[in-house]
Amino acid sequence: MDRLSPLASVAATREVLERHGLTTKKSLGQNFLINDDILTKIVTLAQLDERDAVLEVGPGIGTLTIALLKNARCVVSVERDTDLPAVLSETCAPWRDSFRLINKDALELTEGELAEAFGSLGHDGLPSKFIANLPYAVAATIVLDFFERFSWLESATVMVQKEVADRMAAVPGSKNYGAYTVKLGMRAQASGRFPVSPGNFYPPPHVDSAVIRLDRRTPDALAQITDNSAKREALICATCTMADAAFATRRKTLLNSCKTFFCGRGFEGKRIAELLPALFERAGIDAKRRGETLSQEEFIALGTAYLQVKQA
C-alpha cells in the first residue's frame, strides 16, 4: 500500500535532517510525526478533498504537508524556523504548483499575506480549513487567535497536547473548564478528536497528544440578541472579558473574582467593580456562584450586562 507521506518514519525523518545538517529544536517544540496511519486519520477527520485550500502552521520537514498536498487543491504553510524553507523546497518539490511557504511567526501572519500566497496558486479567496501539527507551547494561542482574526476560517483540525484538547472541549463544572474554553466556545466547537501517543513522533515528546477538530460556530444566544455583526463582535469581546474576570481567581465567588480583576484595570475598571452587584442582577446570575459553574449562555448574559453597565 502506498504511504500517504514518504517522510512518516524515523529513518526517513533522520535522513532528511542529516542531509541538511539539522537537528530537532526543543525551543521550537519540534516533534515530527512518523506514523502514516495518524496522517490518514488527520485527513479523514478534517474531511479534506481536492477542492480545499488549506492553511498549515509548523510544517517541519513536510511530513503532514505532503499528505495535505495529495488530498487538497493547494496548501500554504507558515514556518518560523529559518532553517526549514530549504528542506521544504526539496521535500515538497513535486507539488511546487500547489504549495507556498511563508517564513514567519504564525501569530504575526496577516490576511494580506495569505491572500497573496493563495492567489499565486490560482486560488481566488482564502482557505476554509486550518490543519496542523502545532508547536505545543503556542498551540492554544494560535487556534484562538486564528478563529478571532480570520472570519473565513470554517474549521481547524490540529494536533495539540492532550491537556490543551481537554481545555478546548471542556464542559461546565469540569476541571479543564476555564476562561480559554469560554472564549474559544464563542468562536468554535469541538466536533471530533482522537488520541496520539508519544511513540508516534520523533523525538517522542514527554506528553500525550490529541488531534481535535473545531468547527466555527455562532452561539444561538447571540443570534437571539442581535443580528448586527459589529454589535455581535462587541458582545463576544464583552463576554470574553467577563470570562477572564470570572476565572481571575478560580476558587472565589464570581463577585470576588470579578472585583479582583476589574480593580486592577485602572479607573474605568474600578468603576465597573463598583457596579458589579447591578451587573449580576441584570444578568440574572447569583454573584455567589463560581465561574466554572456557568454555561456559555450565562457568560453571554454577563457580557450583555457588562456592556449595559459600561455604557450607563
C-alpha positions as CSV (number, residue, x, y, z in Angstrom):
1,M,0.0,0.0,0.0
2,D,1.3,3.5,-0.9
3,R,2.2,5.6,2.0
4,L,0.4,8.9,2.4
5,S,3.7,10.6,3.2
6,P,7.2,9.0,2.5
7,L,8.6,11.0,5.4
8,A,6.4,9.3,8.0
9,S,9.1,7.1,9.5
10,V,12.1,7.6,11.9
11,A,14.6,6.6,9.2
12,A,13.2,9.0,6.6
13,T,13.0,11.9,9.1
14,R,16.5,11.3,10.3
15,E,17.8,11.1,6.7
16,V,16.3,14.4,5.7
17,L,17.5,16.2,8.8
18,E,21.0,14.8,8.4
19,R,21.2,15.6,4.8
20,H,20.5,19.2,5.6
21,G,22.8,19.2,8.7
22,L,19.9,19.8,11.1
23,T,18.7,18.5,14.4
24,T,15.3,18.9,16.2
25,K,15.0,22.2,18.1
26,K,13.4,21.8,21.5
27,S,13.0,25.6,21.7
28,L,10.5,25.4,18.8
29,G,8.7,22.4,20.0
30,Q,9.8,20.2,17.0
31,N,8.4,16.7,17.2
32,F,8.0,15.2,13.8
33,L,5.2,12.7,13.0
34,I,6.5,9.2,12.0
35,N,3.2,7.2,11.7
36,D,1.4,7.3,8.3
37,D,-1.8,6.0,9.9
38,I,-2.0,9.1,12.0
39,L,-1.7,11.2,8.9
40,T,-4.6,9.3,7.3
41,K,-6.7,9.9,10.4
42,I,-6.0,13.6,10.3
43,V,-7.0,13.9,6.7
44,T,-10.2,11.9,7.4
45,L,-11.2,13.9,10.4
46,A,-10.6,17.2,8.5
47,Q,-12.9,15.8,5.7
48,L,-10.3,17.0,3.2
49,D,-10.9,16.9,-0.5
50,E,-9.4,18.1,-3.8
51,R,-11.5,21.4,-3.7
52,D,-10.0,22.6,-0.4
53,A,-7.5,25.3,0.1
54,V,-5.6,24.6,3.4
55,L,-3.6,26.7,5.8
56,E,-0.9,24.8,7.8
57,V,1.3,26.0,10.6
58,G,4.5,24.3,11.6
59,P,5.1,22.1,8.6
60,G,8.5,21.0,9.8
61,I,10.2,18.9,7.1
62,G,6.8,18.4,5.3
63,T,5.5,15.1,6.6
64,L,1.9,16.3,7.1
65,T,2.3,18.8,4.3
66,I,2.8,16.1,1.7
67,A,-0.3,14.3,3.0
68,L,-2.3,17.5,2.7
69,L,-1.0,18.3,-0.8
70,K,-2.0,14.8,-2.0
71,N,-5.6,15.4,-0.9
72,A,-6.2,19.2,-1.3
73,R,-6.3,21.8,-4.1
74,C,-3.5,23.8,-2.6
75,V,-1.6,24.4,0.7
76,V,0.0,27.4,2.2
77,S,2.3,26.6,5.2
78,V,3.7,29.0,7.8
79,E,7.0,28.1,9.3
80,R,9.0,30.1,11.8
81,D,12.3,28.1,11.6
82,T,14.6,29.8,9.1
83,D,16.4,26.5,8.5
84,L,13.4,24.7,7.1
85,P,12.5,26.5,3.9
86,A,15.4,24.8,2.1
87,V,14.1,21.4,3.4
88,L,10.5,22.1,2.3
89,S,11.7,23.3,-1.1
90,E,13.1,19.8,-1.6
91,T,10.6,17.6,0.1
92,C,7.5,19.4,-1.4
93,A,9.1,19.9,-4.8
94,P,6.7,17.6,-6.7
95,W,3.8,19.9,-5.6
96,R,5.5,23.3,-6.3
97,D,2.5,24.4,-8.3
98,S,0.1,23.9,-5.4
99,F,2.4,24.8,-2.4
100,R,3.6,28.0,-0.9
101,L,5.6,28.7,2.2
102,I,5.5,31.8,4.4
103,N,8.6,32.0,6.6
104,K,7.4,33.9,9.7
105,D,5.8,33.6,13.2
106,A,2.2,32.4,12.7
107,L,1.0,34.9,15.3
108,E,2.2,37.7,13.1
109,L,0.6,36.3,9.9
110,T,-1.7,38.7,8.1
111,E,-4.7,38.1,5.9
112,G,-3.0,40.1,3.1
113,E,0.0,37.7,3.1
114,L,-2.4,34.7,2.9
115,A,-4.4,36.2,0.1
116,E,-1.2,36.9,-1.9
117,A,0.1,33.4,-1.3
118,F,-3.1,31.6,-2.3
119,G,-3.6,34.0,-5.2
120,S,-0.2,32.9,-6.6
121,L,-1.5,29.4,-6.6
122,G,-4.5,30.5,-8.7
123,H,-6.9,30.2,-5.7
124,D,-9.3,33.2,-5.7
125,G,-10.0,33.5,-2.0
126,L,-8.8,32.4,1.4
127,P,-8.6,28.9,3.0
128,S,-11.6,27.5,4.8
129,K,-9.5,24.8,6.6
130,F,-6.7,25.0,9.0
131,I,-4.8,21.7,9.5
132,A,-1.6,21.4,11.5
133,N,0.7,19.6,13.9
134,L,1.2,22.7,16.1
135,P,4.1,23.7,18.3
136,Y,2.7,22.8,21.7
137,A,3.9,25.9,23.5
138,V,1.8,28.2,21.4
139,A,-1.0,25.8,20.1
140,A,-3.8,27.1,22.2
141,T,-2.9,30.7,21.5
142,I,-2.7,30.2,17.7
143,V,-6.0,28.4,17.5
144,L,-7.9,31.1,19.4
145,D,-6.1,33.9,17.5
146,F,-6.9,32.4,14.1
147,F,-10.6,31.9,14.9
148,E,-10.7,35.5,16.3
149,R,-8.9,37.2,13.4
150,F,-9.8,35.1,10.4
151,S,-13.6,35.0,9.9
152,W,-13.3,33.0,6.7
153,L,-11.8,30.0,8.6
154,E,-14.5,27.3,8.9
155,S,-12.6,24.6,10.7
156,A,-9.4,23.7,12.4
157,T,-8.0,20.2,12.7
158,V,-5.0,20.4,14.9
159,M,-2.5,18.2,16.8
160,V,-2.1,19.6,20.3
161,Q,-1.1,18.4,23.8
162,K,-3.9,16.3,25.3
163,E,-4.5,18.7,28.1
164,V,-5.0,21.6,25.6
165,A,-7.5,19.5,23.7
166,D,-9.3,18.8,27.0
167,R,-9.5,22.6,27.7
168,M,-10.8,23.2,24.2
169,A,-13.6,20.7,24.6
170,A,-14.3,21.1,28.3
171,V,-17.8,21.4,29.8
172,P,-19.0,23.5,32.7
173,G,-18.1,22.0,36.1
174,S,-15.1,20.0,34.8
175,K,-11.6,20.8,36.0
176,N,-10.5,21.8,32.5
177,Y,-13.3,24.4,32.0
178,G,-12.0,27.9,32.2
179,A,-11.7,31.3,30.5
180,Y,-10.0,29.8,27.5
181,T,-12.8,27.3,27.0
182,V,-15.4,30.1,27.1
183,K,-13.5,32.3,24.7
184,L,-12.9,29.6,22.2
185,G,-16.5,28.5,22.6
186,M,-17.7,31.9,21.3
187,R,-16.0,31.1,18.0
188,A,-15.9,27.3,17.6
189,Q,-17.0,24.0,19.0
190,A,-15.3,20.6,19.0
191,S,-16.7,18.0,16.6
192,G,-14.3,15.2,16.9
193,R,-10.9,14.0,18.3
194,F,-8.6,11.1,18.7
195,P,-5.5,10.4,20.9
196,V,-1.9,10.2,19.7
197,S,0.7,8.6,21.9
198,P,4.3,9.8,22.2
199,G,5.7,6.9,20.2
200,N,4.2,8.4,17.0
201,F,6.8,11.2,17.0
202,Y,10.5,11.7,16.5
203,P,11.8,12.5,19.0
204,P,8.9,11.4,21.3
205,P,7.5,14.2,23.4
206,H,7.1,13.8,27.2
207,V,3.3,14.3,26.9
208,D,0.3,12.7,25.3
209,S,-1.2,14.4,22.3
210,A,-4.6,14.6,20.6
211,V,-5.9,15.7,17.3
212,I,-9.1,17.7,17.7
213,R,-11.4,19.2,15.1
214,L,-13.1,22.5,15.8
215,D,-15.8,24.0,13.6
216,R,-16.7,27.6,13.6
217,R,-20.0,28.5,15.2
218,T,-22.1,31.4,16.2
219,P,-23.8,30.7,19.5
220,D,-27.6,30.6,19.3
221,A,-27.8,33.1,22.1
222,L,-26.0,35.7,20.0
223,A,-28.5,35.4,17.1
224,Q,-31.3,35.9,19.6
225,I,-29.7,39.1,20.9
226,T,-28.5,40.8,17.7
227,D,-28.1,40.2,14.0
228,N,-25.7,43.1,13.6
229,S,-22.2,41.9,13.0
230,A,-20.5,44.9,14.8
231,K,-22.7,44.5,17.8
232,R,-22.2,40.8,17.8
233,E,-18.5,41.2,17.9
234,A,-18.7,43.7,20.7
235,L,-20.8,41.2,22.7
236,I,-18.3,38.5,22.0
237,C,-15.5,40.7,23.3
238,A,-17.5,41.7,26.4
239,T,-18.3,38.0,27.1
240,C,-14.6,37.2,26.9
241,T,-13.8,40.0,29.3
242,M,-16.3,38.6,31.8
243,A,-14.8,35.1,31.3
244,D,-11.4,36.4,32.2
245,A,-12.9,38.2,35.2
246,A,-14.8,35.2,36.4
247,F,-11.7,33.0,36.4
248,A,-9.2,35.6,37.6
249,T,-9.2,33.8,41.0
250,R,-10.7,30.5,40.3
251,R,-11.8,29.3,43.7
252,K,-13.5,32.6,44.6
253,T,-17.1,33.6,44.0
254,L,-18.0,35.4,40.9
255,L,-18.3,38.7,42.8
256,N,-14.9,38.4,44.5
257,S,-13.1,37.2,41.4
258,C,-14.5,39.9,39.2
259,K,-13.7,42.5,41.8
260,T,-10.1,41.4,41.8
261,F,-10.0,41.5,38.0
262,F,-11.6,44.9,37.5
263,C,-9.9,46.7,40.4
264,G,-6.6,46.0,38.7
265,R,-7.7,47.7,35.4
266,G,-7.4,51.4,36.2
267,F,-10.1,54.0,36.9
268,E,-12.6,52.5,34.5
269,G,-12.1,49.1,35.9
270,K,-12.7,50.3,39.4
271,R,-15.9,52.0,38.2
272,I,-17.1,48.6,36.8
273,A,-16.1,46.9,40.1
274,E,-18.5,49.2,42.0
275,L,-21.3,48.3,39.5
276,L,-20.8,44.5,39.8
277,P,-23.9,44.0,42.0
278,A,-26.1,45.7,39.4
279,L,-24.3,43.8,36.6
280,F,-25.1,40.4,38.2
281,E,-28.7,41.5,38.8
282,R,-29.1,42.5,35.2
283,A,-27.7,39.1,34.1
284,G,-29.9,37.2,36.5
285,I,-26.9,35.3,37.9
286,D,-26.2,34.7,41.6
287,A,-22.9,36.5,42.4
288,K,-22.1,33.8,44.9
289,R,-21.6,31.2,42.2
290,R,-18.2,30.3,40.8
291,G,-17.1,30.8,37.2
292,E,-16.7,27.1,36.5
293,T,-20.4,26.5,37.1
294,L,-21.6,28.9,34.4
295,S,-22.7,27.8,30.9
296,Q,-21.7,29.7,27.8
297,E,-25.2,31.2,27.6
298,E,-24.8,32.5,31.2
299,F,-21.5,34.1,30.2
300,I,-23.2,35.7,27.3
301,A,-25.7,37.1,29.7
302,L,-22.9,38.5,31.8
303,G,-21.3,40.0,28.6
304,T,-24.6,41.7,27.8
305,A,-24.9,43.1,31.3
306,Y,-21.3,44.3,31.2
307,L,-22.0,46.3,28.0
308,Q,-25.1,47.8,29.6
309,V,-23.4,48.9,32.8
310,K,-20.3,50.1,31.0
311,Q,-22.4,52.4,28.8
312,A,-24.6,53.6,31.6
